[in-house]
Amino acid sequence: MSYELKDLRLFKAIVQAGNLSAGAAAMHMTAPSASYRIKNLEYTAGSPLFVRSAKGMALTPAGEALARHADVLLANLQAMQEEVGAYARSLKGRIRVLANSSSLNGFIIPSLARFLASHIDVDLQEADSEAIAGAIRRGDADIGIFAGRAQDAELQCELYAIDRLICAAPTEHPLAARPRIGFAEALSHGFVCMDRASSNFHFLQTQAAKAGQSLNVRVHAHDFASVLYLVRAGVGLALVPTSVAEPDLRAGTMAGIALVDAWALRDLHLVTRQDASNAGLVRQFADMLLHDPLVTATRSREPGAPWMTGASQA
């Protein structure tokens, strides 16, 4: 059994508003997307949570119980975030971070935006996952985050986040109605890709080669925001992390198609040198990244569970 924080926040918004549409609007969701999420929440809870009527939505006894527990959980989460934020504000110095494109755009940059204080400097660079562990071992960077796991006695390797690569598609694309496909099937269509130097594009090329097919690149874009803009405009498909595509999937502005390929579900690990001081800036900054509530939430999801959001399946 696994509860999504976003579903619990939506549940509380609907309780406070008394109806689905107002609750969805408070969470910047469409009503169909919110309805899908609430149905999933009721399935997880194993019981109806609302009595729906023309006057609005009233809680069932199970819903009242969930509301009490959700109040405590969300209050504790807020307290934790405030504590972590205060902890981050006490950090001073300079940190060098290497990360693959998925962790960089889906998790690290949002974490820094929430917690980074002005008196700490971060040299943040993108690199291929295969190169990051070696760079940390050589001392070229302080912290590395990448897909995979480092088996090295000189490195401390910790699970950072779990993310799934999906095939993002325009809503009118021939594949958009498919809940899941194999990557090889997607390769018969045109792709919107990241810059040629990006780790995401290198990975995409590698998987296409392993499938024995060539990659039909319609256009390269310099960041994920541009890639997703072009997907929404109908230019082509894109291979992106769920964490990056989630706002569009929630809003229903694009479709997210699950990939059945085993490599699509990826464990992202954080590595530092074993000889880094536990009391030093590197360890403190690594702990700040590891303890971001939005990152830790991904580690509680069941392995292999479908991560499609309601908007992409509504």
Phi and psi restraints in degrees (value plus and minus 20) as a CYANA .aco file:
   2 SER   PHI    -161.3  -121.3
   2 SER   PSI     105.9   145.9
   3 TYR   PHI    -123.1   -83.1
   3 TYR   PSI     117.3   157.3
   4 GLU   PHI    -110.6   -70.6
   4 GLU   PSI     113.3   153.3
   5 LEU   PHI     -80.1   -40.1
   5 LEU   PSI     -58.4   -18.4
   6 LYS   PHI     -84.7   -44.7
   6 LYS   PSI     -55.2   -15.2
   7 ASP   PHI     -87.6   -47.6
   7 ASP   PSI     -59.0   -19.0
   8 LEU   PHI     -88.0   -48.0
   8 LEU   PSI     -58.7   -18.7
   9 ARG   PHI     -85.1   -45.1
   9 ARG   PSI     -60.7   -20.7
  10 LEU   PHI     -83.8   -43.8
  10 LEU   PSI     -63.5   -23.5
  11 PHE   PHI     -75.0   -35.0
  11 PHE   PSI     -66.7   -26.7
  12 LYS   PHI     -86.5   -46.5
  12 LYS   PSI     -56.4   -16.4
  13 ALA   PHI     -84.7   -44.7
  13 ALA   PSI     -59.1   -19.1
  14 ILE   PHI     -89.2   -49.2
  14 ILE   PSI     -60.3   -20.3
  15 VAL   PHI     -78.6   -38.6
  15 VAL   PSI     -66.2   -26.2
  16 GLN   PHI     -88.5   -48.5
  16 GLN   PSI     -56.1   -16.1
  17 ALA   PHI    -101.8   -61.8
  17 ALA   PSI     -48.8    -8.8
  18 GLY   PHI      65.8   105.8
  18 GLY   PSI     -22.4    17.6
  19 ASN   PHI    -173.1  -133.1
  19 ASN   PSI     140.5   180.5
  20 LEU   PHI     -87.1   -47.1
  20 LEU   PSI     -67.1   -27.1
  21 SER   PHI     -81.7   -41.7
  21 SER   PSI     -65.2   -25.2
  22 ALA   PHI     -87.0   -47.0
  22 ALA   PSI     -59.3   -19.3
  23 GLY   PHI     -84.4   -44.4
  23 GLY   PSI     -61.1   -21.1
  24 ALA   PHI     -84.0   -44.0
  24 ALA   PSI     -63.3   -23.3
  25 ALA   PHI     -81.6   -41.6
  25 ALA   PSI     -58.6   -18.6
  26 ALA   PHI     -83.6   -43.6
  26 ALA   PSI     -46.7    -6.7
  27 MET   PHI    -119.0   -79.0
  27 MET   PSI     -12.0    28.0
  28 HIS   PHI      38.9    78.9
  28 HIS   PSI      24.1    64.1
  29 MET   PHI    -141.9  -101.9
  29 MET   PSI     140.3   180.3
  30 THR   PHI     -99.7   -59.7
  30 THR   PSI     136.2   176.2
  31 ALA   PHI     -81.4   -41.4
  31 ALA   PSI     -63.2   -23.2
  32 PRO   PHI     -81.2   -41.2
  32 PRO   PSI     -59.1   -19.1
  33 SER   PHI     -84.5   -44.5
  33 SER   PSI     -63.5   -23.5
  34 ALA   PHI     -84.3   -44.3
  34 ALA   PSI     -61.3   -21.3
  35 SER   PHI     -80.8   -40.8
  35 SER   PSI     -61.8   -21.8
  36 TYR   PHI     -82.8   -42.8
  36 TYR   PSI     -63.4   -23.4
  37 ARG   PHI     -84.8   -44.8
  37 ARG   PSI     -60.2   -20.2
  38 ILE   PHI     -86.6   -46.6
  38 ILE   PSI     -58.6   -18.6
  39 LYS   PHI     -81.6   -41.6
  39 LYS   PSI     -60.8   -20.8
  40 ASN   PHI     -84.5   -44.5
  40 ASN   PSI     -59.2   -19.2
  41 LEU   PHI     -84.9   -44.9
  41 LEU   PSI     -61.2   -21.2
  42 GLU   PHI     -85.4   -45.4
  42 GLU   PSI     -57.1   -17.1
  43 TYR   PHI     -83.5   -43.5
  43 TYR   PSI     -63.3   -23.3
  44 THR   PHI     -83.8   -43.8
  44 THR   PSI     -62.5   -22.5
  45 ALA   PHI     -91.4   -51.4
  45 ALA   PSI     -43.6    -3.6
  46 GLY   PHI      59.3    99.3
  46 GLY   PSI      -3.0    37.0
  47 SER   PHI    -180.6  -140.6
  47 SER   PSI     128.4   168.4
  48 PRO   PHI     -80.6   -40.6
  48 PRO   PSI     121.0   161.0
  49 LEU   PHI    -126.4   -86.4
  49 LEU   PSI     -41.7    -1.7
  50 PHE   PHI    -149.8  -109.8
  50 PHE   PSI     129.4   169.4
  51 VAL   PHI    -122.2   -82.2
  51 VAL   PSI      97.4   137.4
  52 ARG   PHI    -114.9   -74.9
  52 ARG   PSI     113.5   153.5
  53 SER   PHI    -167.4  -127.4
  53 SER   PSI     155.6   195.6
  54 ALA   PHI     -83.8   -43.8
  54 ALA   PSI     -44.4    -4.4
  55 LYS   PHI    -103.2   -63.2
  55 LYS   PSI     -31.1     8.9
  56 GLY   PHI     117.1   157.1
  56 GLY   PSI    -170.3  -130.3
  57 MET   PHI    -145.3  -105.3
  57 MET   PSI     104.0   144.0
  58 ALA   PHI    -133.6   -93.6
  58 ALA   PSI     129.2   169.2
  59 LEU   PHI     -95.5   -55.5
  59 LEU   PSI     120.6   160.6
  60 THR   PHI    -101.2   -61.2
  60 THR   PSI     151.4   191.4
  61 PRO   PHI     -75.9   -35.9
  61 PRO   PSI     -59.3   -19.3
  62 ALA   PHI     -84.8   -44.8
  62 ALA   PSI     -59.1   -19.1
  63 GLY   PHI     -84.0   -44.0
  63 GLY   PSI     -58.7   -18.7
  64 GLU   PHI     -84.1   -44.1
  64 GLU   PSI     -59.8   -19.8
  65 ALA   PHI     -84.4   -44.4
  65 ALA   PSI     -64.5   -24.5
  66 LEU   PHI     -83.1   -43.1
  66 LEU   PSI     -58.8   -18.8
  67 ALA   PHI     -81.2   -41.2
  67 ALA   PSI     -61.0   -21.0
  68 ARG   PHI     -83.1   -43.1
  68 ARG   PSI     -67.2   -27.2
  69 HIS   PHI     -88.9   -48.9
  69 HIS   PSI     -56.3   -16.3
  70 ALA   PHI     -84.9   -44.9
  70 ALA   PSI     -57.0   -17.0
  71 ASP   PHI     -78.4   -38.4
  71 ASP   PSI     -66.6   -26.6
  72 VAL   PHI     -85.8   -45.8
  72 VAL   PSI     -65.7   -25.7
  73 LEU   PHI     -82.4   -42.4
  73 LEU   PSI     -67.5   -27.5
  74 LEU   PHI     -88.7   -48.7
  74 LEU   PSI     -53.3   -13.3
  75 ALA   PHI     -86.5   -46.5
  75 ALA   PSI     -61.4   -21.4
  76 ASN   PHI     -85.6   -45.6
  76 ASN   PSI     -58.0   -18.0
  77 LEU   PHI     -83.2   -43.2
  77 LEU   PSI     -62.7   -22.7
  78 GLN   PHI     -82.9   -42.9
  78 GLN   PSI     -62.0   -22.0
  79 ALA   PHI     -82.8   -42.8
  79 ALA   PSI     -61.2   -21.2
  80 MET   PHI     -83.0   -43.0
  80 MET   PSI     -63.1   -23.1
  81 GLN   PHI     -85.4   -45.4
  81 GLN   PSI     -58.6   -18.6
  82 GLU   PHI     -85.5   -45.5
  82 GLU   PSI     -59.2   -19.2
  83 GLU   PHI     -86.8   -46.8
  83 GLU   PSI     -63.9   -23.9
  84 VAL   PHI     -84.0   -44.0
  84 VAL   PSI     -58.9   -18.9
  85 GLY   PHI     -82.3   -42.3
  85 GLY   PSI     -61.8   -21.8
  86 ALA   PHI     -84.2   -44.2
  86 ALA   PSI     -58.7   -18.7
  87 TYR   PHI     -82.7   -42.7
  87 TYR   PSI     -63.0   -23.0
  88 ALA   PHI     -85.2   -45.2
  88 ALA   PSI     -56.8   -16.8
  89 ARG   PHI     -87.2   -47.2
  89 ARG   PSI     -37.5     2.5
  90 SER   PHI    -106.6   -66.6
  90 SER   PSI     -27.6    12.4
  91 LEU   PHI     -98.7   -58.7
  91 LEU   PSI     120.2   160.2
  92 LYS   PHI    -158.5  -118.5
  92 LYS   PSI     119.1   159.1
  93 GLY   PHI     116.3   156.3
  93 GLY   PSI    -179.7  -139.7
  94 ARG   PHI    -152.0  -112.0
  94 ARG   PSI     113.7   153.7
  95 ILE   PHI    -144.7  -104.7
  95 ILE   PSI     118.6   158.6
  96 ARG   PHI    -127.3   -87.3
  96 ARG   PSI     100.7   140.7
  97 VAL   PHI    -141.6  -101.6
  97 VAL   PSI     110.4   150.4
  98 LEU   PHI    -131.7   -91.7
  98 LEU   PSI     115.8   155.8
  99 ALA   PHI    -170.0  -130.0
  99 ALA   PSI     130.5   170.5
 100 ASN   PHI     -95.9   -55.9
 100 ASN   PSI     147.3   187.3
 101 SER   PHI     -83.1   -43.1
 101 SER   PSI     -56.2   -16.2
 102 SER   PHI     -82.6   -42.6
 102 SER   PSI     -71.7   -31.7
 103 SER   PHI     -89.5   -49.5
 103 SER   PSI     -54.7   -14.7
 104 LEU   PHI     -82.3   -42.3
 104 LEU   PSI     -71.0   -31.0
 105 ASN   PHI    -105.1   -65.1
 105 ASN   PSI     -52.4   -12.4
 106 GLY   PHI    -103.5   -63.5
 106 GLY   PSI     -47.5    -7.5
 107 PHE   PHI    -152.3  -112.3
 107 PHE   PSI     -70.0   -30.0
 108 ILE   PHI     -87.0   -47.0
 108 ILE   PSI     -70.3   -30.3
 109 ILE   PHI     -80.8   -40.8
 109 ILE   PSI     -64.4   -24.4
 110 PRO   PHI     -80.1   -40.1
 110 PRO   PSI     -57.4   -17.4
 111 SER   PHI     -82.6   -42.6
 111 SER   PSI     -66.2   -26.2
 112 LEU   PHI     -82.8   -42.8
 112 LEU   PSI     -58.1   -18.1
 113 ALA   PHI     -83.4   -43.4
 113 ALA   PSI     -53.1   -13.1
 114 ARG   PHI    -102.1   -62.1
 114 ARG   PSI     -54.9   -14.9
 115 PHE   PHI    -140.0  -100.0
 115 PHE   PSI     -34.2     5.8
 116 LEU   PHI     -93.3   -53.3
 116 LEU   PSI     106.6   146.6
 117 ALA   PHI    -111.7   -71.7
 117 ALA   PSI     140.8   180.8
 118 SER   PHI     -90.7   -50.7
 118 SER   PSI     -38.1     1.9
 119 HIS   PHI    -113.1   -73.1
 119 HIS   PSI      -8.6    31.4
 120 ILE   PHI    -141.7  -101.7
 120 ILE   PSI     115.7   155.7
 121 ASP   PHI    -126.9   -86.9
 121 ASP   PSI     117.9   157.9
 122 VAL   PHI    -145.2  -105.2
 122 VAL   PSI     102.2   142.2
 123 ASP   PHI    -113.2   -73.2
 123 ASP   PSI      79.6   119.6
 124 LEU   PHI    -127.5   -87.5
 124 LEU   PSI      98.8   138.8
 125 GLN   PHI    -151.5  -111.5
 125 GLN   PSI     129.3   169.3
 126 GLU   PHI    -111.1   -71.1
 126 GLU   PSI     124.2   164.2
 127 ALA   PHI    -171.9  -131.9
 127 ALA   PSI     140.6   180.6
 128 ASP   PHI     -86.2   -46.2
 128 ASP   PSI     123.8   163.8
 129 SER   PHI     -74.4   -34.4
 129 SER   PSI     -60.1   -20.1
 130 GLU   PHI     -84.7   -44.7
 130 GLU   PSI     -42.2    -2.2
 131 ALA   PHI    -115.5   -75.5
 131 ALA   PSI     -32.4     7.6
 132 ILE   PHI     -93.5   -53.5
 132 ILE   PSI     -65.2   -25.2
 133 ALA   PHI     -78.7   -38.7
 133 ALA   PSI     -63.4   -23.4
 134 GLY   PHI     -82.5   -42.5
 134 GLY   PSI     -58.1   -18.1
 135 ALA   PHI     -84.8   -44.8
 135 ALA   PSI     -59.3   -19.3
 136 ILE   PHI     -87.5   -47.5
 136 ILE   PSI     -62.3   -22.3
 137 ARG   PHI     -79.6   -39.6
 137 ARG   PSI     -60.3   -20.3
 138 ARG   PHI     -97.4   -57.4
 138 ARG   PSI     -30.6     9.4
 139 GLY   PHI      65.3   105.3
 139 GLY   PSI      -4.8    35.2
 140 ASP   PHI     -92.6   -52.6
 140 ASP   PSI     -40.7    -0.7
 141 ALA   PHI    -169.2  -129.2
 141 ALA   PSI     145.0   185.0
 142 ASP   PHI    -112.7   -72.7
 142 ASP   PSI     -58.4   -18.4
 143 ILE   PHI    -153.0  -113.0
 143 ILE   PSI     116.1   156.1
 144 GLY   PHI    -144.9  -104.9
 144 GLY   PSI     121.0   161.0
 145 ILE   PHI    -153.3  -113.3
 145 ILE   PSI     105.5   145.5
 146 PHE   PHI    -177.1  -137.1
 146 PHE   PSI     147.9   187.9
 147 ALA   PHI    -103.2   -63.2
 147 ALA   PSI     109.7   149.7
 148 GLY   PHI      96.3   136.3
 148 GLY   PSI    -184.6  -144.6
 149 ARG   PHI    -165.2  -125.2
 149 ARG   PSI     120.5   160.5
 150 ALA   PHI    -116.0   -76.0
 150 ALA   PSI     103.4   143.4
 151 GLN   PHI    -123.6   -83.6
 151 GLN   PSI      66.0   106.0
 152 ASP   PHI    -168.6  -128.6
 152 ASP   PSI     106.0   146.0
 153 ALA   PHI     -84.9   -44.9
 153 ALA   PSI     -41.7    -1.7
 154 GLU   PHI    -105.0   -65.0
 154 GLU   PSI     -28.2    11.8
 155 LEU   PHI    -137.3   -97.3
 155 LEU   PSI     126.1   166.1
 156 GLN   PHI    -119.6   -79.6
 156 GLN   PSI     102.0   142.0
 157 CYS   PHI    -137.2   -97.2
 157 CYS   PSI     104.1   144.1
 158 GLU   PHI    -149.0  -109.0
 158 GLU   PSI     121.8   161.8
 159 LEU   PHI     -84.6   -44.6
 159 LEU   PSI     105.1   145.1
 160 TYR   PHI    -118.7   -78.7
 160 TYR   PSI     -77.4   -37.4
 161 ALA   PHI    -175.2  -135.2
 161 ALA   PSI     143.8   183.8
 162 ILE   PHI    -139.9   -99.9
 162 ILE   PSI     106.9   146.9
 163 ASP   PHI    -156.7  -116.7
 163 ASP   PSI     138.0   178.0
 164 ARG   PHI    -141.7  -101.7
 164 ARG   PSI     109.9   149.9
 165 LEU   PHI     -97.9   -57.9
 165 LEU   PSI     114.4   154.4
 166 ILE   PHI    -147.0  -107.0
 166 ILE   PSI     147.5   187.5
 167 CYS   PHI    -118.3   -78.3
 167 CYS   PSI      87.5   127.5
 168 ALA   PHI    -102.0   -62.0
 168 ALA   PSI     114.3   154.3
 169 ALA   PHI    -156.8  -116.8
 169 ALA   PSI     127.8   167.8
 170 PRO   PHI     -78.7   -38.7
 170 PRO   PSI     129.2   169.2
 171 THR   PHI     -81.5   -41.5
 171 THR   PSI     -45.6    -5.6
 172 GLU   PHI    -118.0   -78.0
 172 GLU   PSI     -11.9    28.1
 173 HIS   PHI     -89.3   -49.3
 173 HIS   PSI     128.6   168.6
 174 PRO   PHI     -77.6   -37.6
 174 PRO   PSI     -45.8    -5.8
 175 LEU   PHI    -112.8   -72.8
 175 LEU   PSI     -25.9    14.1
 176 ALA   PHI     -80.7   -40.7
 176 ALA   PSI     -50.9   -10.9
 177 ALA   PHI    -103.8   -63.8
 177 ALA   PSI     -25.7    14.3
 178 ARG   PHI    -100.8   -60.8
 178 ARG   PSI     108.9   148.9
 179 PRO   PHI     -91.0   -51.0
 179 PRO   PSI     -50.5   -10.5
 180 ARG   PHI    -177.2  -137.2
 180 ARG   PSI     130.4   170.4
 181 ILE   PHI    -165.9  -125.9
 181 ILE   PSI     146.0   186.0
 182 GLY   PHI    -106.5   -66.5
 182 GLY   PSI     127.6   167.6
 183 PHE   PHI     -79.0   -39.0
 183 PHE   PSI     -55.3   -15.3
 184 ALA   PHI     -79.1   -39.1
 184 ALA   PSI     -55.4   -15.4
 185 GLU   PHI     -88.5   -48.5
 185 GLU   PSI     -57.0   -17.0
 186 ALA   PHI     -85.4   -45.4
 186 ALA   PSI     -47.0    -7.0
 187 LEU   PHI     -87.9   -47.9
 187 LEU   PSI     -30.4     9.6
 188 SER   PHI     -99.7   -59.7
 188 SER   PSI     -21.4    18.6
 189 HIS   PHI    -136.1   -96.1
 189 HIS   PSI     143.5   183.5
 190 GLY   PHI     -95.0   -55.0
 190 GLY   PSI     126.9   166.9
 191 PHE   PHI    -139.8   -99.8
 191 PHE   PSI     124.7   164.7
 192 VAL   PHI    -115.5   -75.5
 192 VAL   PSI     104.7   144.7
 193 CYS   PHI    -141.7  -101.7
 193 CYS   PSI     137.6   177.6
 194 MET   PHI     -89.5   -49.5
 194 MET   PSI     151.5   191.5
 195 ASP   PHI     -70.9   -30.9
 195 ASP   PSI     128.8   168.8
 196 ARG   PHI     -78.8   -38.8
 196 ARG   PSI     -45.3    -5.3
 197 ALA   PHI    -107.8   -67.8
 197 ALA   PSI     -25.4    14.6
 198 SER   PHI     -97.5   -57.5
 198 SER   PSI     130.3   170.3
 199 SER   PHI     -86.1   -46.1
 199 SER   PSI     -50.5   -10.5
 200 ASN   PHI     -83.6   -43.6
 200 ASN   PSI     -63.3   -23.3
 201 PHE   PHI     -88.1   -48.1
 201 PHE   PSI     -59.9   -19.9
 202 HIS   PHI     -79.7   -39.7
 202 HIS   PSI     -62.5   -22.5
 203 PHE   PHI     -84.6   -44.6
 203 PHE   PSI     -63.2   -23.2
 204 LEU   PHI     -81.0   -41.0
 204 LEU   PSI     -64.3   -24.3
 205 GLN   PHI     -80.9   -40.9
 205 GLN   PSI     -62.9   -22.9
 206 THR   PHI     -82.3   -42.3
 206 THR   PSI     -64.9   -24.9
 207 GLN   PHI     -88.4   -48.4
 207 GLN   PSI     -54.7   -14.7
 208 ALA   PHI     -84.8   -44.8
 208 ALA   PSI     -62.1   -22.1
 209 ALA   PHI     -84.1   -44.1
 209 ALA   PSI     -60.2   -20.2
 210 LYS   PHI     -84.4   -44.4
 210 LYS   PSI     -50.2   -10.2
 211 ALA   PHI    -101.5   -61.5
 211 ALA   PSI     -22.6    17.4
 212 GLY   PHI      53.4    93.4
 212 GLY   PSI       5.4    45.4
 213 GLN   PHI    -149.8  -109.8
 213 GLN   PSI     140.4   180.4
 214 SER   PHI    -112.8   -72.8
 214 SER   PSI     135.3   175.3
 215 LEU   PHI    -115.0   -75.0
 215 LEU   PSI     103.5   143.5
 216 ASN   PHI    -110.3   -70.3
 216 ASN   PSI      73.8   113.8
 217 VAL   PHI    -110.3   -70.3
 217 VAL   PSI      96.8   136.8
 218 ARG   PHI    -104.2   -64.2
 218 ARG   PSI     -55.3   -15.3
 219 VAL   PHI    -183.3  -143.3
 219 VAL   PSI     128.5   168.5
 220 HIS   PHI    -122.3   -82.3
 220 HIS   PSI     121.0   161.0
 221 ALA   PHI    -146.0  -106.0
 221 ALA   PSI     136.0   176.0
 222 HIS   PHI    -104.7   -64.7
 222 HIS   PSI     -34.6     5.4
 223 ASP   PHI    -173.5  -133.5
 223 ASP   PSI     150.4   190.4
 224 PHE   PHI     -84.4   -44.4
 224 PHE   PSI     -54.6   -14.6
 225 ALA   PHI     -80.1   -40.1
 225 ALA   PSI     -61.6   -21.6
 226 SER   PHI     -89.9   -49.9
 226 SER   PSI     -59.0   -19.0
 227 VAL   PHI     -78.9   -38.9
 227 VAL   PSI     -68.2   -28.2
 228 LEU   PHI     -87.7   -47.7
 228 LEU   PSI     -53.9   -13.9
 229 TYR   PHI     -80.0   -40.0
 229 TYR   PSI     -64.3   -24.3
 230 LEU   PHI     -89.3   -49.3
 230 LEU   PSI     -54.3   -14.3
 231 VAL   PHI     -84.3   -44.3
 231 VAL   PSI     -67.0   -27.0
 232 ARG   PHI     -78.9   -38.9
 232 ARG   PSI     -52.6   -12.6
 233 ALA   PHI     -98.2   -58.2
 233 ALA   PSI     -24.8    15.2
 234 GLY   PHI      71.5   111.5
 234 GLY   PSI      -5.8    34.2
 235 VAL   PHI     -91.2   -51.2
 235 VAL   PSI     -57.9   -17.9
 236 GLY   PHI     153.9   193.9
 236 GLY   PSI    -190.6  -150.6
 237 LEU   PHI    -105.7   -65.7
 237 LEU   PSI     146.4   186.4
 238 ALA   PHI    -169.7  -129.7
 238 ALA   PSI     124.2   164.2
 239 LEU   PHI    -115.5   -75.5
 239 LEU   PSI      91.0   131.0
 240 VAL   PHI    -158.4  -118.4
 240 VAL   PSI     136.9   176.9
 241 PRO   PHI     -90.5   -50.5
 241 PRO   PSI     125.2   165.2
 242 THR   PHI     -75.5   -35.5
 242 THR   PSI     -59.7   -19.7
 243 SER   PHI     -80.4   -40.4
 243 SER   PSI     -50.8   -10.8
 244 VAL   PHI    -101.2   -61.2
 244 VAL   PSI     -59.0   -19.0
 245 ALA   PHI    -103.8   -63.8
 245 ALA   PSI     -32.2     7.8
 246 GLU   PHI     -74.5   -34.5
 246 GLU   PSI     -63.0   -23.0
 247 PRO   PHI     -77.7   -37.7
 247 PRO   PSI     -61.8   -21.8
 248 ASP   PHI     -88.7   -48.7
 248 ASP   PSI     -57.2   -17.2
 249 LEU   PHI     -86.0   -46.0
 249 LEU   PSI     -61.1   -21.1
 250 ARG   PHI     -82.2   -42.2
 250 ARG   PSI     -60.9   -20.9
 251 ALA   PHI     -98.4   -58.4
 251 ALA   PSI     -31.9     8.1
 252 GLY   PHI      56.0    96.0
 252 GLY   PSI      -1.0    39.0
 253 THR   PHI    -107.0   -67.0
 253 THR   PSI     -26.5    13.5
 254 MET   PHI    -175.4  -135.4
 254 MET   PSI     145.8   185.8
 255 ALA   PHI    -120.1   -80.1
 255 ALA   PSI     125.7   165.7
 256 GLY   PHI    -135.6   -95.6
 256 GLY   PSI      96.2   136.2
 257 ILE   PHI    -125.6   -85.6
 257 ILE   PSI     101.3   141.3
 258 ALA   PHI     -87.5   -47.5
 258 ALA   PSI     122.1   162.1
 259 LEU   PHI    -119.7   -79.7
 259 LEU   PSI     112.1   152.1
 260 VAL   PHI     -99.6   -59.6
 260 VAL   PSI     -30.6     9.4
 261 ASP   PHI     -84.9   -44.9
 261 ASP   PSI     116.6   156.6
 262 ALA   PHI     -80.3   -40.3
 262 ALA   PSI     -53.1   -13.1
 263 TRP   PHI     -89.9   -49.9
 263 TRP   PSI     -32.3     7.7
 264 ALA   PHI     -90.0   -50.0
 264 ALA   PSI     -48.9    -8.9
 265 LEU   PHI    -111.0   -71.0
 265 LEU   PSI      97.7   137.7
 266 ARG   PHI    -146.2  -106.2
 266 ARG   PSI     111.4   151.4
 267 ASP   PHI    -106.8   -66.8
 267 ASP   PSI     102.3   142.3
 268 LEU   PHI    -116.7   -76.7
 268 LEU   PSI     106.2   146.2
 269 HIS   PHI    -134.0   -94.0
 269 HIS   PSI     128.6   168.6
 270 LEU   PHI    -126.2   -86.2
 270 LEU   PSI     110.1   150.1
 271 VAL   PHI    -144.4  -104.4
 271 VAL   PSI     122.5   162.5
 272 THR   PHI    -156.4  -116.4
 272 THR   PSI     147.8   187.8
 273 ARG   PHI     -93.5   -53.5
 273 ARG   PSI     123.3   163.3
 274 GLN   PHI     -81.1   -41.1
 274 GLN   PSI     -49.7    -9.7
 275 ASP   PHI    -106.5   -66.5
 275 ASP   PSI     -14.4    25.6
 276 ALA   PHI     -88.2   -48.2
 276 ALA   PSI     114.2   154.2
 277 SER   PHI     -84.7   -44.7
 277 SER   PSI     113.5   153.5
 278 ASN   PHI     -85.4   -45.4
 278 ASN   PSI     -42.2    -2.2
 279 ALA   PHI    -117.4   -77.4
 279 ALA   PSI     -21.5    18.5
 280 GLY   PHI    -104.9   -64.9
 280 GLY   PSI     156.2   196.2
 281 LEU   PHI     -83.1   -43.1
 281 LEU   PSI     -59.2   -19.2
 282 VAL   PHI     -80.2   -40.2
 282 VAL   PSI     -67.7   -27.7
 283 ARG   PHI     -84.4   -44.4
 283 ARG   PSI     -61.4   -21.4
 284 GLN   PHI     -84.1   -44.1
 284 GLN   PSI     -62.4   -22.4
 285 PHE   PHI     -89.1   -49.1
 285 PHE   PSI     -58.6   -18.6
 286 ALA   PHI     -80.8   -40.8
 286 ALA   PSI     -62.0   -22.0
 287 ASP   PHI     -84.4   -44.4
 287 ASP   PSI     -56.8   -16.8
 288 MET   PHI     -81.6   -41.6
 288 MET   PSI     -63.6   -23.6
 289 LEU   PHI     -85.8   -45.8
 289 LEU   PSI     -63.1   -23.1
 290 LEU   PHI     -86.9   -46.9
 290 LEU   PSI     -49.7    -9.7
 291 HIS   PHI    -120.0   -80.0
 291 HIS   PSI     -13.7    26.3
 292 ASP   PHI     -78.7   -38.7
 292 ASP   PSI     103.5   143.5
 293 PRO   PHI     -75.1   -35.1
 293 PRO   PSI     -55.7   -15.7
 294 LEU   PHI     -92.0   -52.0
 294 LEU   PSI     -42.8    -2.8
 295 VAL   PHI    -102.8   -62.8
 295 VAL   PSI     -65.8   -25.8
 296 THR   PHI     -82.4   -42.4
 296 THR   PSI     -49.1    -9.1
 297 ALA   PHI     -81.2   -41.2
 297 ALA   PSI     -52.5   -12.5
 298 THR   PHI     -89.7   -49.7
 298 THR   PSI     -46.2    -6.2
 299 ARG   PHI     -98.1   -58.1
 299 ARG   PSI     -31.7     8.3
 300 SER   PHI    -113.4   -73.4
 300 SER   PSI     -26.1    13.9
 301 ARG   PHI     -95.8   -55.8
 301 ARG   PSI     127.3   167.3
 302 GLU   PHI     -88.4   -48.4
 302 GLU   PSI     113.0   153.0
 303 PRO   PHI     -76.8   -36.8
 303 PRO   PSI     113.5   153.5
 304 GLY   PHI      62.7   102.7
 304 GLY   PSI     -22.0    18.0
 305 ALA   PHI     -90.5   -50.5
 305 ALA   PSI     126.1   166.1
 306 PRO   PHI     -87.3   -47.3
 306 PRO   PSI     112.8   152.8
 307 TRP   PHI    -127.2   -87.2
 307 TRP   PSI      -4.5    35.5
 308 MET   PHI     -84.4   -44.4
 308 MET   PSI     119.2   159.2
 309 THR   PHI    -106.4   -66.4
 309 THR   PSI     147.2   187.2
 310 GLY   PHI     -79.9   -39.9
 310 GLY   PSI     -57.0   -17.0
 311 ALA   PHI     -84.1   -44.1
 311 ALA   PSI     -51.0   -11.0
 312 SER   PHI    -100.8   -60.8
 312 SER   PSI     -32.0     8.0
 313 GLN   PHI    -141.2  -101.2
 313 GLN   PSI     -24.5    15.5
